[in-house]
Amino acid sequence: MWPVSFAPIRLPASLRAAAGRAAGRAALLAAGLALAACGGAGGSGPVAPSAVRPPPAPPAPAPAPDYDTAEYRRSTAAVAANVLPAWSAGASGAGVVMGFVDSGIDATSAEFAGRILPASRDVSGLGRGILDETGHGTAVAGVAAAARNASGPVGIAPEASLAVMRADNGDCTDGCRYNDSAIAAGLDAAVAAGARVINLSLGGTSGSPVLRNAFARVTASDVVLVVSAGNDSSPEVDPLATAALAAGGRGAVLVAGSVNSDGSIADFSNRAGAAATNYIAALGTAVRSFDHLGTAYLYSGTSFSAPAVSAGIALLAQLFPDLGASQLVSILLDSADDAGAPGTDAVHGRGLLNIGRAIAPAGQAMLAGTAVQVPLGAGGALGSAFGTGLAGGRGLGTVDITDRYGRQYRVALGMGLRPATRARLSAQLERPAMESASLAASLGGLSASMDLRAAHRATGLAAAGFAPDDVAHLGLAQRGLDARAGLRTPLSEARLRIAHGGMTISAASGQLSGALLPGSAAGGFVTPDAYAADDGAARAGSRAVAAESRHGAFTLAFSASAARLMLPLSPGLSRIAHQSRMAIGARYAEGPVAMGLMLADTNDDGAFMGTRLAPEYGLKGGRSQQIGVAADIALSGLTLRLAATRGWHRPDLSAGGLLVADGRLISQAWSAMAETPLAGGLVSLRASGPLVVESGRFRLANGAGVTAAADGREQAFELGWERHGLRLAAYHRADAGHVAGLSDSGGAITLSRRF
C-alpha cells in the first residue's frame, strides 16, 4: 500500500464547548496509548542515563525532527508505544485532564510545573496534601506526563493536566496500602475535576461495595478507567482489576499488562486470562522515570505500563474530543499489535499498545458526509496530460474522510496516485532507433507497400510498469534511454498500403505511434508533433484502418482504430483498458505551403486520457473530441512547421463513486519546428508544449470541487542535427512533465539503421 498522509480535523473550541465537554477536556488532538500497571512500586535502583539503551522504535512514519530527540530516545515507554506519529500530528495531551489515584506527586518538580490542577488533594482523610513521600505516584505520573524540556525522560502526554489524588494510608514500608474508601473518594474527585481518563496503578482485593460503586460511577460519567494487571505472574489479572471490569463494565475499562522490550510477556506480569478482551500490554520492564527526589530509575511492574495506556487515551481524547469513553477504549484495543497466539489470547490479551496505529484511520474510510468509500492505499496512476495536478492541493491533495469510528481526518489522497513517468514520450524517442524494412510493388496503376518496424524484444517482461521511486523520471530516463531501456517491450508495427489513382487504403497492426492521417510529422526527443498529440497511453495490440482520397491539392482522409491498453495501476498490478478512435482529416498542399485539419473522436473504456483509478473513484472511461491543425512552409531550403491540438474530454463515472463529473476537461498541445541543411546533414530547432489538461474539474460525491488541470505547463526546446541515421540533440524542458518548477536539460545521441 502507498503511504497516505493524514491529519485529524481539529474542532473549534466553541463547538467542543457546545458539545458539553468540561473545560478541562477542551482538547484538540489525540493519538496513541501506552499500557502500564503495577500492583507495587518495583524498581531496580538508580541508573545513569547513559547506562540505559531504549528498545528500538517500531517502524513509523518519519517523525517531525523536533520530537525525535535525545530526550525522546531515552524515554523507553514513549519509544515502545510508537508515540512519534501522534506527536507529529500535534497531539500532546494539552487540555486533557488525567486523573491519578496514587501516593501523590512531587509538586515542586519542573516536569509537572503549571499542570497540576488546584482540585488535586489528599483524599485519605489524613490531611497531608499531595506531596509524594515514596516516589511511586511521581514515577507513574512521569511515565504519562513528564514535560518535554530536554531533561530526563519525556512523558507520552507531556502537556496533559493532572488531577492528583493522594490515597495511600501512610503504611508504605513495603509498598503503600490503600483503603477502599480512599480509592473511591479519589475516583470521585478525579471525575469532578474533569478527568477523561483515570489511572489506577494499584492492586488489591476484589473491593468493597463502596469501591465497586465508585467504579460504576466513573464509567457512567463517560470516563476511561485504566487498572494495572498486577505483578503475581498469575494466569488471571489482579482481583482489583477484575472488580473494575465487573462493576464498571467492559466498555470503559482497560487492564494494562507488562511486556519486555521484545514484546514478550514480562515474567512478573499477570496474564490476560478472563480479562483478555480488555487487556492491553505495554512496556513494563526498564521503564525510565524518576522518583519524588528527582532521581532517575528504571522501573519494572504493571504500575508503569498503566500510565502509558492512560496517556494514550489522553492523546486520543485530545485529537478526537467528541469520542466517548467506550469508543476511546475500542480504538486503543483494536489498534494494538497482535502478540502471542493469533488474535485475542489469554496471555497478551488484545496485544501491544501502538499509539501510531491508534490515531490512524481505522476500517473502511468514507468520504465525509457520505457513505462513499475512499481508497487509502494505491489510488491509481495519472495520464501524462494531468501532470501532478489531480494529485495536488487543488485536486485530491486534501479530502475530508471519516473512519469506522466516525473520526474525521483530512487525507492527502493524491499521495496514492502515481504521476506518469517514462512512458509518456518513450514512443517518440524509440522511433528513430527502430529497425525497419519496406517492401513495395506496383502493377499498372495499382501499387502496394508494406512497412515493418521492430526492435529487439526481451522475454518475460510486462508491457507496462513503473520506474522505481529512486530513479530519475526526467530526461532520457523518462524517454526510455536508461539502463533498463533494453528490457522494455519495444514499439513494433506493420503497415500495409494499397493505392490506386487518387485513393489509398491503409491497414496497420501493433504498437502504433501517431495517426494514420496525412500531415503528421515525426517529433524529436522531447518535442512531439502536436498534430498527433500523445494521449499518455502506451498502445498495445492496436488495429487500424484508414482511407484517403486525393483531389488535386486536396487530400481527404478517414481512419478508425482500436487498441488494447495494458496500464499500470500500482507496482505489480496492471489493468487492461480499451480505446477506440475515429478521425477525419483534410490536407491542402499548394507550392511551398501545406495545411492540415483533423477532427478525432475517442472512446476510452477502463481508463481516461491514460488515467486509471482505483474502483472507489468510479472512473469507468470517457469520451474525447479533438481538433488539430498544422501548417508546413518550405522556402529556400528552410522548412517550417506549426501544429496545435485542442481537446474536449468528458469522463464516464459510475453512480456512487468518489468522483462526480463537473463539465468537460479541456486540453491543448502545440509544437513548432524549423529545419535546414547544414554540414551535409539536417539541423533542426524544435519547441513544443506537450498535451496537457489546461482546465476542468471534477466534484467529490459530497460536492467539494477537485481541480483536474496540471500544476505546470511543460515547454520543451530541442536543437538537433541528423545525418545518415546519426542524430545529435540537446534539449531543455521547463515545468517538465507538467510539474511546476521542475526543469530538465540534457543531450542524446542515437543511431538508426535500415535493412
N, C-alpha and C positions, 0 to 999 in steps of 0.2 A: 504494500500500500504506500501511496505517496503521502508524505507528511503534509498536514494541513494546519496552518496557523490559526489559532482561535483566541478569543478573549471574552471572558464573561461580560455581559452587559451590566453596567452599573446603574442602579436606580437612583433618582434624585432623593435627597433627604426628605423632602415634603411627602413623596409617595410612600417612603418607608414609615414615616410618622403616621400617615393616613391609614396604613395597614395595621396600626395598633401596636407597633413594636415599642418596647420601652426604650427610653433614651439611651440606656447603656447598650442596647442591641443595635443601634443605628450603624451598621457596618456595610461596607460596600463590596468587600471581596471575600472569597473563601476558597480553600482548597486543601486537600490532603488531610491525613491524620496519622498519628503515631500511637502505637499501643504500649502501655506500660502499666504495671501494677505490682505491688509487693506488699505482702502481709507483714512486713518488717522492714527495718531500715538497714539492711545488709550493706556492708561496704568493704573494700579491700585495702583501705589505707590511703594516705596522701600519696600523690604521684606528681612528678614534674611534667608539665605539658609536653615536653619533647619526648617523654618516655612512652607516649600513647600513640598508636597508629590507628586512626579510624578505619573502619572497613571501607572498601572501595564503593563509590557511589554506583547505584544501578544505572543502566542506560536511561538517558533522559534527553529531552530537547535541550539544545545549547542554552545554558543559563546566562542570565544577564551578568556581565563581568563584575558588577558591583557586589553581587551576592556570593559569587564563588570565591570566597576569601579564605585566608588562613584561619580566621575565626570560625567560619563555617566548617572547614575541613577537620577542625579538632572537635566539632560538636557531633559526637557519634550518633546521638539519637536523631538529629536532623538529617544527617547523611543517610542513615539506614532507612529513614522514612521517605526518601526521594522528595524532599520539600522544595527543591530549587524551581521546578515548574510553577509551583504555586506562588512563590516569591516573585518570579518573573512576571506572573500575571497580575501582580500588585497586592497579593494577599499578605497580611502581616498580623492579623488579629485586631487591628485598630477598630475601636468602637464596640468590640465584643467583650462581654464580661464572662470570665471564667471563675467558677467557684471552687475553692479548695477547703475541704474539711480535713484538718490535719493538725500538726503540732505547732502551727503558727508559721512565721516567716521573719527573716531578717529585714525589718522595715527600714533599716538605715542603709542597706546595700544600694549602690548605684545601679545595679542590674534591674531594680524594680522602681526606681525613682519616678514619682509622679503618677504611678499606675495602680497603687493600692487604694482601693475605694474607702471613703470615710465610714461606710457601713461595716467594714471589717471589725471583728471584735472577738473576745473570748466568750464562747457560748457554753463553757463548762460550769459556770456559776462561781468560779474561783476568783474572778475579777483581776486577772493578771495582765490583761492586754494581749496583743498578738505576737509579742516578741518571742521568737523561737529559741528554745533553750537546749535542744538536742540536735538540730540540723536536718531532721527528716523532712519536715514541711518545706524548708528552704530549698533543699536539694530537689524535691519533687516539683516545686514551682519553677526552679531554674531550668529543668528539662523542658517544661512547657513554654516559659515566657521570659527567659533571661534576655536582656536588651542586646540589640545589635550595636556594639560600641567598641569593637576591635579589642576586647578584653575578655579573656576566658572563653567559655562556650557561648553560643547564641541559642536562645530557645526557638522552638518551632513556630510559635506565635509571639514574636518579640515585642509587639505593640499592644497586646491584649491588656484589658483592665482586669484587676484581680480582686475578687471578694474573698478574703481570707478569714476563715472561721476556725479559731483555735479550740480544739475539743478534747485534748488529752487531759487525763485526770491527775497529772503530776507524777504518776508512777512510771518512770521511763528508765529504770535501771537496766532492764533487759528488753528494750523495745517498749514504746509507750502503750499505755492502756487507755481505752476509750469507752465511756459508758454509753449505752444505747440512747439515753435521754439527751446526752450532749451531741451525739451524732445527728439525732433527729432535729435538734434545735439548730445545728449548723446547716443542715439541708434546707430547713425552712428559711433561715436567714439569707442563705445564698440565693434562693428563689426570689425573696423580697428585694434583694439588691440588683435584680435584673440579669442573673446568670443565664446564659444559653446552654452551658454545659457545666456539670459539677463533677469534680474528680474525687474519688474515694480510694486512696492508696492504703487501704486498711483491710484487715482480715478479722475473723472472729466467729461467733456462733451464728445461728440462723436468725438471731434478732428477736427482740420482744415485739408485742403488738404495737408499742409506741414507735419503734423504728420502722416496722413494716408499713405502718400507716404513713409515715413520712416518705418512704419510697413511693408510695402510691400518689402522694400529693406532688412530688417532684415531677413525675411523668405526666400527671394530669395537668400540670402547668406548662406543658409543651417544652420541657427542659430535658436534655440528654443527661443520663447518669452513666458514668464510666467507673467500673469497680475492678480492682486488681483480682487476678485469679487465685493468688496465694502461692506460697513457696514450700509446699509439703511433698512435692514430687508425686502427688496423688493423681489417679486417673479421673477424678472429678474436681471441679472448681471449689473454692472455699465456701463454706456454708453461708457466709455473709453475701457473697455474690449470687448464690442460689436463691437466697431470700429476696434479694433485689429484683431478680428476674421474675420470681413468683408474684411479688407484691406490686412491682412497678409495671409489669407487662413487658414482653419481649420487644415491643415496638420501639421503645425509647431507652433501652438499657444495653450497654456494651460491657463485655467482660474481657479484660486485657491479660493475655499470657505473655511469656517471655521466650525469645529465641536468641541463639548465638548469632555472631556476625555472619555466619554462613547460612542462616535461615533454619537451622535445625533447632528443635525444641530444647530449651535450657534444662539441664538435669534437675534443677530445683523446682521448675515451674509446674504448677498443677496443669494437667491436660484439660482438653475441652470437655470430654465426657458428654453428659446430657445437655450441656450448655453450648454444644457445637455450633448451632445456628446463630448464636450471638457472640461467639468467641472470635477475637481477632488478636493476632500476635504482633508484637513489636520488639525491637532490641531491648534486652533486659540484662545483658552482661556487659561489663566495662562501659557503662553509660556515664559519660563525663558530665559532672555537675559540681556543685560546691556546697559547703555546709554553712551554718549560721555565723561562722567566724570568717567566711570567705575562702577557706582552704579548699583547693581542688581535690576531688576524689573521683575514682572510677567505681561507680555503684553497680551492684547486681541485685536483682529482685524484681518481682512483678510490680512493686511500688513504682518503679522507674520506667516501666512500659506503659502504665496507665496514663501518665501526663502527656506522653506523645500522642496517644489516641485522643485524649481530650483536646489537645492543641489542634489536631487535625479537624475535629468538629468545629472548633473556633474559626479556623480558616474557611471552611465551607460555609459557616453561618455568615461570615463577613462577605464573601463573594455572592452568596445567594440568600439574602436576608428574608425572603418570603417563604423559604422552606421550613416545614415543621420538623419537630424532633424525630419522628418516625422516618421521614424522608432522609434526613441527615444520616441517621443510623444505617438505613438501607444502602445509601450511596457508599458509605465507608466499607460496609461488608461486601457489597457487590464488586467493588474495585480492588479488593485485596488480591495479592498474588497467591495463586494456589501453591500449597506446600504439602509435603507428605503424600498420603494417598490422594488420588484424583478426586476433586470435588470437596464438599464439606466432610471432614473426618473427625474422629474422636480425639485426635492429638492436637492438630493445628487449627481445628475449627474451620473458619472460613478462609484462613490463610494469613498472609503477611501484609501489614499496613503499607500502602503505596499512595502517598498523597498526590503525586503527579497524576496517577490514573484517576484518582477521585475527583479532581477538578475538570477532567476532560469530558467531552460529551459522551454519554452512555447510550447504548442501544441504537435503534434506528433514528437518525436525525430527521426532523421535519422542518420545512420552511415555516418561519414564524407566522402564526395566524392562519395556517392551513394544515391540511392533512397530506400534503405533498412531500414525498420522501426526497432527501438530499444526500448525494453521494459524498462521503468524506474521504474516500480513497482516491484512486486514479479516476479522474473525471473524463479523460479522453485526450485528443490531440487536435490542434488547430491547423487549418489550412494556411498556406503561406500568406494569403491576402489579408489575413487578420492580424499579422504580426503577433504582438502580445496584448493587443488592445482588449479583447474579450476577457482575458485573464487578469487585467489590471484593475486599478482602483475605480475606474469609471465603468468597468464591466462587472465581473464576478469577484472582484477583489474583496468586497465586504458584503456578506449576506447574513441576515439575522435568521438564526435557527433555534429550535428547541429540541432538547433530548427527551428521553423517555420519562424523566422526572419533571419535565416542564421547565427545566433550567434554560435560560436564554443566553445565547452566545452570538458573537459576531465572528463569522468564519471567513477566511480567505479561500473561497472555493477555487479561485483561479490558480492556486498553487498546485491543484490536481490536474491542470490542463497543460499538456506539453506543447510548446510552440513548434512550428515547423523548423526542421534543421537542414540537413544536407540535401534532402530530396527535391527541394523546390526548383533548383536550377541545374540539377545534375544532367538532365537530358540535353540541355543546350551545351554543356561542357563536353560531354562524351561524343557529341555529334561529329566534330571534326576528327576525332580519333577513331572513328569506326572503320572496320574493314568492309569493303563494299565490292559488289560485282554488278555489271549491267549486261543485259542481253537485248538485242533488237533485231527485228526482221521486218521486211516490207514486201508487199505483193501488189503491184498496181497502185491504186490509191489507198490501200489498206496497210496500216503499219501497226506493229505491236512491240512493246518493250517491257522488260521486267527488271526491276532493281532489287537487289538483295543486300541487306545491311546487317552486319552481325559483329559481335565481339566475343572474345573467349569467355566461356561460362564456367564459373566454379560450381562444383556439385554440392548438394546437400545443404544449401543455404536458402533462407526465405527471400521472397521478392521484396520485402519491405521491412524496415526495422528502425530502431532508434540508435543514434550515436550515444556513446557513454557521456555522462554528465561532465566528466573531467577532460573531454576532448573538445577543442575549439569547433564551433559550428559556423565559422565565418571563412571567408577566403576560399582557397582551394579545397579545404576540408568540407565546407558546405557544398561545394560543387562536385565533389567526388574524387578529387586528386589528393588523397592522403594514403596512409599506409594500408588502409583497408579497401582501397579502390578496386583492386583486382578480385576482391571477394564478393562483390555485389553482383546481383543479376543484371546483365547488360541490357542496353536498349537494342532491340533487334526487330526487323520488319521485312516484309516483302510487299512489293507494289507491282501491279500489272496495269499497263495502259494499252488501250486499243483505240486507234484513231482512224477516221475515215472522213475525208473532206474537212469540214469545219467542226466535226463532232468528235469528242474524246470521252471515253468511258474508262473509269479507273476503279480498281479494287485493291484493298490493302489489308494486311493482317499483321499482328504482332504488337509490340510496344511502340505505338505510333508517336511521332514527335511533330507537332504542328498540324495545321489543317491541310486538307487536300484541295482547297480552293486556290485559284491562281492569285498571285500577287504577294504571297508571303515570302519572307527572306530569312536566311539563317542569321541568328544573333551571334554575339560574341561570347566571351567567357562569362561576363557578368551583366551584359546588356542585351536581353532578349528582344526580339522584334515584337512590338506591341500589337501588330495586326493579328498575330496568332498568340494571344496572351496565355501565359501559363496559368492553369486553374488550380495549381497546388497539389494535384493528384498524379501519382505515377500510374500510367496506363498499362495494364497488363491484359492480355487476351482480347485486344481490340480487333474489331472488324469494321471496315468502312467501304462504302461505295460512293462514287462521285461521277458526275457527268457535266461536261462543259461544251458550249457551242459558241463558235467564233463567227462574228458577222462584221467583217471589215475591221475597224478599230475597236469594236466592242467584243467582249467575251462575257457570256452569262454562264453561271455555274450553280450546281446543286450538289450537296453532299449529305450523307447520313452515316452515322457511326454508332457503335455500341461497344462498351468496354466493361470489363470486369476489373474492379479495383481492389487490390489487397492493401488495406490501410492499417497501419499500426495504431492500436488503441492505447496500449500500455506495453512496457517491456515484456516480451514473450507472448503477447496477445495481439492478434490482428483480426480485423473484421473485413469481410467481403462486402463490397458495395458495387452497385451497378450504375452506369451512366450512359445515357443515350443523347445524341445531339443531331440536330438537323440545321443546315445552314444554306443560305443562298448568297451568291456574290456576283458582283459585276466589276469589270475592269475595262478601262478605256486607255488605249495606248496610241499616241499620235506623235511621231517625231521623237524629240527628246523627253517628252512628258508622258507619264503613265499615272493613272489614278485608280484606286480600288475602293469598293464599298462592300461590306459584309454584314449580314444580319444572321444571328445564330440563336437557336432556342435549345436549351439544355435541361434535361431532367435527371436529377440525382435520386437514387434510392439507397438508403443506408449511410449516406454521407451528404454533406452540403458544402460546396466550394472547397472540397478537400478536408472539411472538418468532420470529425466523428466524435460523438459524446456518449457518455455512459447512459444506459436506458432511462435513468431517472429524469434526465433532461427532456426526454420526449422528442428529440430531433430525429425525424424519420428520413428526411431528404429535402428536396426543394426544387425549384424551377428558376432558371435564369434566362434572361434575354440580353443579348449584347449587340452593339453596333460598332463596327470597326471601319476605320478609314485609313488609307495610305496614299502617299504621293511619291513618285520617283522622278528625278530630273537628272539628265545626263548632258553635261556641257563640257566640251573640250577636254575629255579625259577625266573630268570630275563628276562623280556620281553622288547625288544627294537623295536621302530617303527620310521621310517623316511618316510616322504612324501613330495611331491612338485608338484606344478601345474604351467604350463606356458600357457598363452593365447595370442591369436592374435585377435583383435577386429576391425571391420570396421563399422563405423556409417552410417546410411542411412539418408541423408539430402536432403530436398526438394530444388528445384531451387528457387532462390530469397530470401532465408533465410539469417539470420545474419551469420551463420556458414557454412563453406565450408570444406569438407574432405581434409585432407593432409596426406594420407597414413594410416597405421594401428596404433592402440594403442597396447602396449604390457603390459601384466600383469603377476604377479607372486605371488605365495604363497608357504610357506614351514612350516613344523612342525616336531618336534622331541619329542619322549616320551620314558621314562624308567619307568618300573613298577615292583615292587617286593613285596612279602608278608611281613607284619610287624605287630606285636601285634594283631594277629587274623584278621587283615584286609589287605588292599592293599594300599601301599604307591606309589605315582607316582610323577615324575618330568617331567614337560612339558614345551616346548618352541615353539613359533610359530611366524611367520611373516604373518599375515592375508592378503588376496588377496588385491593387490594394483596395481594401474596403475603406472608402473615404467618409461615409456617413451611414447612418442607420442604427437601429436599436432593437432590442428585444424587451419584453417585460417578464418579470418573475410572476409566478402564479398569485402572489399577494399584491401585485400591482406595481411593485418597485421597478424603476427603469434600469436597463442594462445597456450600456453603450457597446456597440459592436465594432466601431471604427478603430483602426490601428492607431497606436500612440504616435507613430512616426510615419514619414513618407520617404522610402528609400529613393535616393538619387545616385545612379551609378555612372561612372565615366571610364572609358577604356581607350587606350591608344594601342593599336596593333599593327603588325607587319607580317605578311604571309608570302611565301614563295615555295612552289613545288612541294606542298604538303607541310612545310615547316611554318609554324605560326609562333610569333613572339607577341606578348601582350603585357601591358602594365595597366593597373586599374586602381580606382578609388571608389569606395561606396560610403555615402553619408546616410545616417539612420539605417544602417544595414539591417536587412530582414524586417524593415518597418518598425524597428525598435528605436525610439527617440534617443539621441545622443550616442548611439553605437556606430563606430566607424570601422572601416576595413580597407586596407591598402595592400597591394602585393603585385606579383607578376607571375607569368606562366610561360612554359614552352611546351608545345605539342607537335607531334609528327604523325601525319596520317599517310596511309598507303592504299593504293587500289590494286585489285587483282582481277 
